[in-house]
Amino acid sequence: MIRLFTLDDISAFSSDTVYKIGLAAEPFGLRDENVTSFPSRDELCNEALVATQNGDYVIVACECKEYNSFKRELISRLLLEEYESDEIKDLIALHAGEDIADIDLTGHSLVPRGSIYHFTADGLYCGFTAEVLHGRLTCLPLDFLRIDEALTSLVEDVLEPLDALSRGERPPIRMPEADILTHVEQMVESLSSSELRLALATGEATMWVYNLYDKVPALTDRISFVEVVDEDGEALQEATAETESVRIIRHAREAMSNSGADMGGAVSEIYSTENENGKTLYFAYAAIVDKGTAKAKKITTTNPEDLTAILPHALSVLTSLIKAKAEKSLEALSAAKRLYEDDVDTEPSMPTPPAKDKPLSKNMMIGAICALALAVIIPVILVVSLVSKPEPTTTTLPPISSTTTTAPPQTTTGNNIFSPTDNQVTVNPAVTEPVAPDVSVSDTSAPSSSTSGDFTFYVFGYGHGVGMSQTGANYLAGLGWSWADILAHYYYDAEGKTYIVTGEKYPDKITYEGKQYSTREYLARALEAEMPSSSNLEALKAQVVALYTFARYYNAEAVADRSPVFTAKLTKSSHAFLAESKTPTPNTYAAVDAIIAIGPYIENNGVTALTPYHAMSAGKTTSYYNCWGKDSGTSVSYLSGARTSIGDYYDENFKSTVTISSSELRALASEQGIELSGDPATWLSIISHDAAVREDIGYVSSIKVGSKVMTGNDFRIKLLGGRIRSHCFAITYTPTA
């Protein structure tokens, strides 16, 4: 049984992180009834001890402010051995630079000895998984921006292997096509630049390359595939490292000679043998040969749960070996060309090839196993962006003009929308939208050549930008808009199939985190945690309807049965909730009472609508698909974006600038398997956006980073680690050298 433990009093930011963890673990057996919160660390640790004694797998998540001290207490209470990881310290040092003196390296690097690490992008607040008594325990930080990398490791290195082993299978070895494509494009680029051809011996990993022949046009021009068969026709199931290093080099050499290519490459199967300590050693090789040299690199592990990472990592190693060979060849060609152009009388000579590597040496470098940075596809449906906002970064953008609109718009909803004879109102008002003021950035033209410099991101808005803007709603309420006008504006449906339905009797109670609350109390505590109670009353009412609609959306079964109690999907992983030690304000209760008396929710085409919201848009909202893609199958015509949110322009946090050096960006990209080289001015290229700010600035739907294309939201969250506030941005590059 998988169980998820947290503490009671956590922030909205942390609640969203719990939701992410739940989505990642749900396919492997985590159920809502097994998500539990505790009033104190002591009670949580006691229950974790009991659960692991019973053979359960427990995931414990804690906020960063007490994460390091909590790890130490947890390790001690579970009788695990403390260990300071040098790998975590090195990762922190790589990112911290001069600030490392201010970091508690001991606290951040503390893990149980022998555990699996779940690295974050910058090494701070890393997670771990350890064997405990008869079960397992994972500890993770409640940090929405850092959790993605740790969850990738958790799924790939723990959950999927455990799932396969429980069925008596070898853990699945898979590599998303996007990551394979990156490696293949790098291979082809290296071979093309050096005018070399490569032959690959066919195998499980190299066939991943073959299967992309139709997506990389130059692949067949530079890479051929050769089937190499051993004389006995049988693969060795167990072998010494010495034998297999010879064997994989032979396969690479035969592929080269049989095809007439300039180089040969191969990736072995996964083999096993027993080491000197009596443990089973699992290993594989990546090899590259040319006419003068041969090299094989070994990837090993003694943990059967790491088997999923061996072949993907071997393919990555093979890509690096091919690139190194190609660069040496290119250097030699360039040297020869320079001699020729300088009219040297003698024939241009090629550099002497290095001595042949000794593949049988026991001192051969062993490639370290590392968790492959795969994207955990977690369709984030609701991300609550309204948390304590940092002070805005000083921006170099010119000030926005002071254009204002004082009169509320006229809508088709009128004053009789709650008529008992017709309780449906089409969310399609003919509103008069104010014109967005001009916003400009400095010249974005890049210099022709440089070796290093700074990227400046001009960022607009705060949050994912989908659905209702809380800042914009408050502004519109101040202009005289009603809560219904606000909702009708932000959840506009061009197809006319989305309605505000009124007159429903809300359920008597809502079960949240295993405890029943009156619906009034539930909505008040959720509203107080989601939006400042000082907001305009009509804006608060709009937020209450969005909250109730969200609860209704995830309780379709209870709705159909007209149950007086909603129970499903309502945990702290769903949204923020005010702790019982605090009391909602009178303004909050006033908004809730007013809405309960009317009984509204939003419906699309006969079913409850999905109602995400965010802190502040970029002046216009963006579409569900721009942010999260079309793979979910959700029908969201009412989340098509482009809804003007004029109030956001006047908020002090509307604009921000963030500067990242080329060396920082290169390191961040490398962690995602993206290699950046050459002139930094060529590294980033925005391919498409929705023009939310103006024709040349909008929420970025796709951006090219080096040779890889990714979504703007993935670039913001996964590559930049959330350093910028939204995926609506423009970029300038300034060379320093």
C-alpha positions in Angstrom: 0.0 0.0 0.0 1.2 3.5 -0.9 0.5 6.2 1.7 1.1 10.0 1.5 1.7 11.9 4.8 1.9 15.7 5.3 1.3 18.2 8.1 -2.0 20.0 8.7 -1.0 23.6 8.4 0.6 24.2 5.0 0.5 27.0 2.5 -1.5 27.2 -0.8 1.8 26.8 -2.6 2.5 23.6 -0.7 -1.0 22.3 -1.3 -0.5 22.5 -5.0 2.7 20.6 -4.6 0.9 17.8 -2.7 -1.5 17.7 -5.6 1.5 17.1 -8.0 2.9 14.3 -5.8 -0.6 12.7 -5.7 -0.9 12.8 -9.5 2.5 11.2 -10.0 1.8 8.4 -7.5 -1.8 7.7 -8.3 -1.0 5.4 -11.3 1.0 3.2 -8.9 -1.7 2.7 -6.3 -2.0 5.9 -4.2 -5.7 6.5 -3.3 -7.3 9.5 -1.7 -8.2 7.6 1.4 -4.5 7.0 2.0 -3.5 10.7 1.9 -3.3 11.8 5.6 -2.2 15.0 7.4 -1.1 15.2 11.0 -1.1 18.1 13.5 2.6 17.6 14.5 5.8 16.1 13.3 5.9 13.7 16.2 2.6 12.1 15.3 3.6 11.9 11.6 6.9 10.2 12.4 5.1 7.7 14.8 2.6 6.8 12.1 5.4 6.4 9.5 7.2 4.0 11.8 4.1 1.9 12.2 3.2 1.9 8.5 6.7 0.8 7.4 6.7 -1.9 10.1 3.5 -3.2 8.4 5.2 -3.3 5.0 3.7 -0.1 3.6 5.4 2.3 1.2 5.1 5.8 2.8 5.7 9.1 1.0 6.3 12.0 3.5 6.2 15.6 2.2 7.3 18.6 4.2 7.6 22.4 3.6 11.1 23.7 2.9 11.1 26.0 5.9 11.5 23.0 8.2 12.5 20.3 5.7 16.1 19.8 6.7 15.4 19.6 10.4 12.5 17.3 9.7 14.7 15.0 7.6 17.1 14.6 10.5 14.2 13.8 12.9 12.7 11.3 10.5 16.0 9.5 9.9 16.6 9.3 13.6 13.1 8.1 14.5 13.2 5.4 11.8 16.7 4.2 13.0 18.4 4.9 9.8 22.1 5.8 9.4 22.8 9.5 8.6 25.0 10.3 5.6 26.1 13.5 4.0 26.0 13.1 0.3 29.0 14.6 -1.7 26.9 14.4 -4.9 24.3 16.7 -3.4 27.0 19.1 -2.1 28.6 19.2 -5.5 25.3 20.0 -7.2 24.6 22.8 -4.7 28.1 24.2 -5.2 27.6 24.2 -9.0 24.6 26.4 -8.7 25.3 28.5 -5.6 28.6 30.0 -6.6 29.7 32.7 -4.2 26.4 32.3 -2.2 27.4 28.8 -1.0 28.8 30.3 2.3 25.2 31.1 3.3 23.9 27.6 2.7 23.5 24.9 5.3 25.4 22.2 3.3 25.1 19.6 6.1 21.3 20.0 6.3 20.7 19.9 2.6 23.0 17.0 1.9 21.8 14.8 4.8 20.2 11.5 3.6 20.0 7.9 4.9 23.1 5.9 3.9 22.3 3.7 0.9 19.2 5.6 -0.1 18.2 6.6 -3.7 18.5 10.4 -4.1 15.8 12.5 -5.8 17.7 15.5 -7.0 16.2 19.0 -7.4 17.6 21.3 -10.1 19.8 23.3 -7.8 20.5 20.5 -5.2 18.6 22.3 -2.4 15.9 20.2 -0.6 16.7 17.0 -2.4 14.4 14.0 -1.6 15.4 10.4 -0.9 13.9 6.9 -0.8 15.2 4.4 1.7 14.4 0.8 2.8 12.8 1.0 6.3 12.0 -2.1 8.3 9.6 -4.1 6.1 8.6 -1.2 3.8 10.0 1.8 2.1 9.9 5.5 2.8 10.3 8.5 0.5 10.8 12.1 1.8 10.1 15.0 -0.6 10.1 18.8 -0.3 6.8 20.8 -0.7 8.3 23.1 -3.2 6.1 23.5 -6.4 9.1 24.7 -8.5 11.6 22.2 -7.3 9.3 19.1 -7.1 9.3 18.3 -10.9 12.9 17.0 -11.0 12.4 15.0 -7.8 9.2 13.5 -9.0 10.9 12.4 -12.3 13.4 10.5 -10.2 10.7 9.1 -7.9 8.7 7.7 -10.8 11.6 6.5 -13.0 13.8 5.1 -10.2 11.4 3.9 -7.6 7.7 3.6 -8.6 8.0 2.1 -12.1 10.7 -0.4 -11.1 8.7 -1.5 -8.0 5.6 -1.9 -10.2 7.4 -4.1 -12.6 9.2 -6.2 -9.9 5.8 -6.8 -8.2 4.7 -8.5 -11.4 7.9 -10.5 -11.7 9.1 -8.5 -14.7 12.3 -6.7 -15.6 11.6 -3.0 -15.0 10.5 -1.4 -18.3 13.2 0.4 -20.2 11.7 3.3 -22.0 12.9 6.7 -23.2 10.4 9.4 -24.4 10.7 10.1 -28.1 11.5 13.8 -27.4 14.6 12.8 -25.4 15.7 10.3 -28.0 15.2 12.9 -30.7 17.5 15.3 -28.9 20.3 12.6 -28.9 19.7 11.7 -32.5 19.8 15.3 -33.7 23.0 15.8 -31.8 24.5 12.7 -33.4 23.5 13.8 -36.9 24.7 17.4 -36.4 28.1 16.2 -35.2 28.5 13.8 -38.1 27.3 16.4 -40.7 29.6 19.1 -39.4 32.6 16.7 -39.7 31.4 15.0 -42.9 31.6 11.6 -41.3 29.3 8.5 -41.6 28.5 6.2 -38.8 27.4 2.6 -38.7 25.5 1.4 -35.6 25.2 -2.3 -34.7 21.5 -3.0 -34.1 20.4 -3.5 -30.5 17.6 -2.4 -28.1 19.0 1.1 -27.6 20.3 1.7 -31.2 16.9 0.7 -32.6 15.5 3.8 -30.8 17.7 5.8 -33.1 16.5 3.8 -36.2 12.8 4.4 -35.4 13.3 8.2 -35.8 14.6 7.9 -39.4 11.5 9.8 -40.7 11.8 12.6 -38.2 15.4 13.5 -38.7 15.8 13.9 -42.5 19.6 13.7 -42.6 19.7 10.6 -40.4 19.9 8.1 -43.3 22.6 10.2 -45.0 24.9 9.9 -42.0 23.9 6.8 -40.1 23.4 3.2 -41.3 22.3 0.2 -39.2 24.1 -3.2 -39.4 22.9 -6.4 -37.8 25.9 -8.1 -36.1 25.5 -11.8 -35.1 27.9 -13.7 -32.9 29.2 -16.9 -34.3 27.4 -19.1 -31.7 24.2 -17.2 -32.3 23.5 -16.8 -28.6 23.9 -13.7 -26.4 25.8 -14.4 -23.2 23.5 -13.9 -20.2 26.3 -13.6 -17.7 29.8 -12.5 -18.5 32.8 -10.7 -16.9 33.3 -7.1 -17.6 36.4 -7.9 -19.5 34.7 -10.2 -22.0 31.8 -7.8 -22.7 34.0 -4.8 -23.3 35.8 -6.8 -26.1 32.5 -8.0 -27.4 30.8 -4.6 -27.8 33.9 -3.1 -29.4 33.9 -6.0 -31.9 30.3 -5.3 -32.7 31.0 -1.7 -33.4 34.1 -2.6 -35.5 32.1 -5.1 -37.6 29.3 -2.6 -38.2 31.9 -0.1 -39.5 33.8 -2.6 -41.7 30.6 -4.2 -43.1 29.2 -0.8 -44.2 32.3 1.1 -45.2 31.5 3.9 -42.7 34.1 6.2 -41.1 33.0 5.1 -37.5 31.2 2.3 -35.9 29.1 2.4 -32.7 27.2 -0.1 -30.5 25.3 -0.3 -27.2 25.3 -3.7 -25.4 22.5 -5.5 -23.7 22.2 -5.4 -19.9 24.3 -8.1 -18.3 24.9 -9.3 -14.8 27.6 -10.9 -12.8 28.5 -11.3 -9.1 31.0 -8.8 -7.6 33.6 -9.4 -4.9 31.0 -8.6 -2.2 28.6 -11.2 -3.4 26.2 -8.6 -4.8 24.8 -8.9 -8.3 26.3 -6.3 -10.6 24.2 -5.1 -13.6 26.1 -3.4 -16.4 26.0 -2.3 -20.1 28.5 -0.8 -22.5 28.5 2.0 -25.1 31.3 1.7 -27.7 32.7 3.8 -30.6 35.5 2.8 -33.0 37.2 4.4 -36.0 40.1 3.2 -38.1 42.7 3.9 -35.5 41.1 3.9 -32.0 38.4 2.1 -30.0 36.7 3.1 -26.8 34.0 1.5 -24.6 32.4 3.0 -21.5 30.7 1.0 -18.9 27.5 1.9 -17.0 26.9 -0.2 -13.8 24.6 -0.6 -10.8 24.0 -3.1 -8.1 20.5 -1.9 -7.5 17.9 -3.8 -9.7 15.6 -0.9 -9.4 18.1 1.2 -11.4 17.8 -1.0 -14.5 15.5 1.4 -16.2 18.3 4.0 -16.4 21.1 1.9 -17.8 20.3 1.7 -21.6 19.0 5.3 -21.8 22.1 6.5 -20.1 24.2 4.3 -22.4 22.6 6.0 -25.4 23.5 9.4 -23.9 27.1 8.2 -23.4 27.2 7.0 -27.1 26.1 10.5 -28.2 28.9 12.1 -26.3 31.5 9.6 -27.7 30.3 10.3 -31.3 30.5 14.1 -30.7 34.1 13.8 -29.3 35.2 11.8 -32.3 33.6 14.2 -34.7 35.1 17.2 -33.1 38.6 15.7 -33.3 38.1 14.9 -37.0 36.8 18.5 -37.6 39.9 20.0 -35.9 42.1 17.9 -38.1 40.3 18.9 -41.2 40.5 22.6 -40.2 44.2 22.3 -39.5 44.7 20.7 -42.9 42.7 23.5 -44.6 44.7 26.2 -42.9 47.9 24.7 -44.1 46.6 24.5 -47.6 45.3 28.1 -47.6 48.7 29.4 -46.3 50.4 27.8 -49.4 52.6 25.5 -47.4 54.8 23.5 -49.8 54.6 20.2 -47.9 51.5 18.1 -47.9 49.2 18.9 -45.0 49.6 16.2 -42.4 46.8 14.9 -40.1 47.5 14.8 -36.4 48.8 11.4 -35.2 45.8 9.4 -33.7 46.0 8.7 -30.0 47.1 5.3 -28.8 44.5 2.7 -28.8 42.4 2.4 -25.6 42.8 -0.8 -23.7 39.2 -2.1 -23.3 40.4 -4.9 -21.0 41.8 -2.6 -18.4 40.2 -3.0 -15.0 40.8 0.7 -14.5 38.4 1.7 -17.2 36.3 4.7 -16.1 32.8 3.5 -15.0 30.0 5.9 -16.0 28.0 6.9 -13.0 24.3 6.1 -13.0 22.2 9.1 -12.9 18.4 9.6 -13.0 17.4 10.5 -16.6 15.7 13.9 -16.6 12.4 12.8 -18.1 9.4 15.0 -18.0 6.7 13.6 -15.8 3.6 14.4 -17.8 1.4 15.7 -15.1 -1.6 17.5 -16.5 -1.9 20.3 -13.9 -5.6 21.3 -14.0 -5.6 23.8 -11.2 -2.5 25.8 -10.0 -3.3 28.3 -7.3 -1.0 31.3 -8.1 -2.1 33.6 -5.3 0.6 33.2 -2.7 2.8 35.7 -1.0 4.4 37.6 -3.9 8.0 38.7 -3.8 8.9 42.3 -4.4 8.9 43.0 -8.2 12.2 43.1 -9.9 13.1 46.6 -11.3 12.2 46.6 -14.9 13.8 48.6 -17.8 10.5 48.7 -19.7 8.9 52.1 -20.2 5.9 52.9 -17.9 2.4 51.9 -19.1 0.1 54.7 -20.0 -2.5 55.7 -17.5 -5.5 54.8 -19.6 -8.4 53.8 -17.4 -12.0 52.7 -17.8 -14.5 54.0 -15.2 -17.9 52.8 -16.4 -18.9 49.1 -16.0 -19.6 47.3 -19.3 -23.1 46.4 -20.4 -23.6 42.6 -20.6 -26.4 40.3 -21.9 -26.8 38.9 -18.4 -28.9 41.9 -17.2 -30.5 42.1 -13.8 -32.9 39.2 -14.1 -30.5 36.3 -14.6 -31.9 34.5 -11.6 -35.4 34.4 -12.9 -37.1 31.2 -11.6 -38.4 30.5 -15.1 -34.9 30.4 -16.6 -32.0 29.6 -14.4 -29.4 29.3 -17.3 -27.4 32.3 -18.5 -25.1 31.8 -21.5 -21.5 32.7 -20.5 -21.1 34.8 -23.6 -21.6 38.5 -22.7 -21.2 41.3 -25.2 -18.8 43.2 -22.9 -17.1 46.4 -23.9 -13.5 45.6 -23.3 -11.0 48.4 -22.6 -8.1 48.7 -25.0 -4.8 47.4 -23.6 -2.1 50.1 -23.2 1.1 49.9 -25.1 3.9 47.8 -23.7 7.3 47.7 -25.3 10.7 46.2 -24.7 14.1 47.3 -25.9 15.7 46.1 -29.1 15.7 42.3 -29.2 18.2 42.0 -32.1 21.1 39.8 -31.2 24.8 40.6 -31.8 26.5 38.8 -34.6 29.0 36.9 -32.5 29.9 36.5 -28.8 31.3 33.9 -26.4 29.3 34.8 -23.3 26.7 37.3 -22.1 23.4 37.8 -20.3 19.8 36.9 -21.2 17.2 39.3 -19.9 13.6 38.0 -19.7 10.9 40.6 -19.7 8.0 38.8 -18.0 4.3 39.7 -17.9 1.7 38.5 -15.4 1.9 36.0 -12.6 0.9 32.4 -12.9 -0.3 30.1 -15.7 -2.7 32.7 -17.2 -5.6 30.3 -17.8 -9.2 31.1 -16.7 -10.0 33.8 -14.2 -7.4 36.4 -13.2 -7.9 37.1 -9.5 -6.3 40.5 -9.8 -8.3 41.3 -12.9 -11.5 40.1 -11.2 -10.9 42.5 -8.3 -10.3 45.4 -10.7 -13.5 44.7 -12.6 -15.5 44.4 -9.4 -14.2 47.9 -8.5 -15.7 49.2 -11.8 -19.1 47.8 -10.8 -19.1 44.4 -12.5 -21.1 41.7 -10.7 -19.7 38.3 -9.9 -21.7 36.9 -12.8 -20.3 39.5 -15.2 -16.8 38.6 -14.1 -17.3 34.8 -14.5 -19.0 35.3 -17.9 -16.1 37.4 -19.1 -13.3 35.0 -18.0 -15.0 31.7 -18.9 -16.3 33.1 -22.2 -17.5 30.4 -24.7 -17.6 31.3 -28.4 -19.8 28.2 -29.0 -22.4 29.5 -26.5 -22.5 26.2 -24.6 -21.3 27.4 -21.3 -23.7 28.7 -18.7 -24.0 30.0 -15.2 -26.6 27.8 -13.7 -28.3 29.0 -10.5 -30.9 27.8 -8.0 -29.0 24.6 -7.0 -29.1 23.6 -3.4 -25.5 23.1 -2.4 -24.7 19.9 -0.5 -25.0 20.0 3.3 -21.5 19.0 3.9 -18.2 18.6 2.1 -15.6 16.0 3.2 -12.1 17.4 3.0 -9.0 15.6 4.2 -11.2 12.9 5.8 -13.1 15.4 7.9 -16.6 16.7 7.2 -17.3 20.4 7.2 -20.5 22.3 6.6 -20.4 23.6 3.0 -20.3 27.1 4.3 -17.3 26.4 6.5 -15.5 24.5 3.7 -16.0 27.3 1.1 -15.0 30.0 3.6 -11.8 28.3 4.6 -10.9 27.6 0.9 -11.7 31.2 -0.1 -9.7 32.7 2.7 -6.6 30.6 1.6 -7.1 31.3 -2.1 -7.7 35.1 -2.2 -7.1 38.1 0.1 -10.3 38.7 2.1 -9.7 42.5 1.5 -10.7 42.0 -2.1 -13.9 43.5 -3.5 -17.0 41.5 -2.4 -18.1 40.7 -6.0 -14.6 39.4 -6.8 -14.7 37.1 -3.7 -18.1 35.9 -4.8 -16.8 35.0 -8.3 -14.0 33.1 -6.6 -16.5 31.2 -4.4 -18.4 30.1 -7.5 -15.1 29.0 -9.2 -14.2 27.0 -6.0 -17.6 25.3 -5.8 -17.6 24.5 -9.5 -14.2 23.0 -9.1 -15.4 20.8 -6.3 -18.5 19.8 -8.3 -16.3 19.0 -11.4 -14.3 16.4 -9.3 -17.4 15.0 -7.7 -19.5 14.0 -10.7 -20.7 10.8 -9.0 -21.9 12.5 -5.9 -23.6 15.2 -8.0 -25.4 12.5 -10.1 -26.6 10.8 -6.9 -27.6 14.1 -5.4 -25.5 13.2 -2.4 -25.8 15.6 0.6 -22.0 15.1 1.1 -19.2 15.6 -1.4 -16.2 13.3 -0.7 -14.1 12.6 -3.8 -10.9 14.4 -4.7 -11.2 17.0 -1.9 -7.9 16.9 -0.2 -5.1 19.5 0.4 -3.6 18.2 -2.8 -6.7 19.7 -4.6 -6.4 23.3 -3.4 -5.5 25.6 -0.5 -7.4 25.4 2.8 -7.2 27.6 5.9 -6.0 25.8 9.0 -8.5 25.2 11.8 -6.3 27.3 14.1 -7.3 30.3 12.0 -10.7 31.9 11.4 -12.0 33.3 8.1 -12.8 37.0 8.1 -16.4 38.4 8.1 -15.9 39.6 4.5 -15.1 36.0 3.5 -18.2 34.7 5.2 -20.3 37.4 3.6 -19.2 36.4 0.1 -19.9 32.7 0.8 -23.3 33.3 2.3 -24.4 35.4 -0.6 -23.4 32.7 -3.1 -24.9 29.8 -1.2 -28.2 31.7 -1.1 -28.2 31.8 -5.0 -26.7 28.3 -5.6 -24.7 29.0 -8.8 -22.1 26.9 -10.7 -20.7 26.9 -14.2 -21.8 24.3 -16.7 -20.5 23.5 -20.2 -22.6 21.5 -22.6 -24.6 19.9 -19.9 -21.7 19.0 -17.5 -19.8 20.9 -14.8 -17.1 23.1 -16.2 -13.4 23.1 -15.3 -12.6 26.5 -13.6 -8.9 27.2 -13.2 -7.7 30.6 -12.0 -4.5 32.4 -11.5 -3.1 35.5 -9.7 -2.6 37.8 -12.7 -2.7 37.6 -16.5 -0.4 39.3 -19.0 -3.2 41.7 -19.8 -5.0 38.9 -21.6 -5.6 35.3 -20.6 -4.1 32.4 -22.5 -5.7 29.1 -23.6 -5.8 25.8 -21.7 -4.0 24.2 -24.7 -1.2 26.9 -24.8 -0.3 26.0 -21.3 -1.0 22.3 -20.8 -1.5 20.9 -24.3 -4.3 19.0 -26.0 -3.5 15.5 -24.8 -5.9 15.4 -21.9 -9.0 15.1 -24.1 -10.8 17.7 -22.0 -13.3 19.9 -23.9 -12.4 23.4 -22.9 -13.9 25.8 -25.5 -14.5 28.2 -22.6 -10.8 28.3 -21.8 -9.7 29.6 -25.2 -7.9 32.6 -23.8 -7.6 36.1 -25.2 -9.9 37.5 -22.5 -8.8 41.1 -21.8 -7.9 41.7 -18.1 -7.2 45.4 -18.0 -6.8 45.5 -14.2 -3.7 43.4 -14.4 -1.8 46.1 -16.3 -2.0 48.4 -13.3 -0.8 46.0 -10.7 2.7 46.7 -9.3 3.8 43.1 -10.1 2.5 43.1 -13.7 6.0 43.4 -15.1 9.3 41.9 -14.0 12.7 41.4 -15.4 15.0 38.4 -14.7 18.6 38.2 -15.9 20.4 34.9 -16.4 24.0 34.6 -17.6 24.9 32.4 -20.5 26.9 30.1 -18.2 23.9 29.6 -15.9 21.6 28.9 -18.9 24.0 26.4 -20.3 24.1 24.6 -16.9 20.3 24.6 -16.6 19.9 23.3 -20.1 22.5 20.6 -19.6 20.4 19.2 -16.7 17.6 18.7 -19.2 19.9 16.9 -21.6 20.2 20.0 -23.9 23.7 21.0 -25.1 24.3 24.7 -25.8 27.4 25.7 -27.7 28.7 28.4 -30.0 27.4 31.9 -29.9 24.9 32.3 -27.0 22.9 34.7 -29.2 21.7 31.7 -31.2 20.6 29.6 -28.2 17.1 30.8 -27.7 14.4 31.4 -30.3 10.7 31.9 -29.6 8.9 30.0 -32.3 5.2 30.8 -31.5 3.2 32.7 -28.9 -0.4 34.0 -28.6 0.3 37.8 -28.8 -1.3 38.3 -25.4 0.6 41.6 -24.9 1.0 42.7 -28.5 2.0 41.2 -31.9 5.5 40.3 -30.9 5.0 39.4 -27.2 2.7 36.7 -25.7 2.3 33.5 -23.8 5.0 31.3 -25.5 3.6 28.1 -26.9 6.9 26.9 -28.3 10.5 27.9 -27.9 13.7 26.4 -29.4 16.5 25.9 -26.9 19.6 24.8 -28.7 18.3 22.0 -30.9 15.3 21.1 -28.8 11.8 22.6 -29.1 9.7 22.8 -25.9 6.6 24.5 -24.6 6.9 27.9 -23.0 5.4 26.6 -19.7 7.9 23.7 -19.7 10.7 26.1 -20.4 9.6 28.3 -17.4 9.0 25.5 -14.9 11.4 22.6 -15.9 14.4 24.4 -17.5 14.4 27.7 -15.6 13.0 26.2 -12.4 10.3 28.8 -12.1 12.7 31.8 -12.0 10.3 33.7 -14.2 6.7 34.3 -13.1 4.8 33.3 -16.2 5.4 31.9 -19.7 4.5 35.3 -21.3 7.9 36.8 -21.9 10.3 38.5 -24.4 14.1 38.0 -24.4 17.1 40.2 -25.1 20.7 39.1 -25.2 23.6 41.3 -24.2 27.2 40.0 -24.9 29.9 40.5 -22.3 32.7 38.9 -24.2 
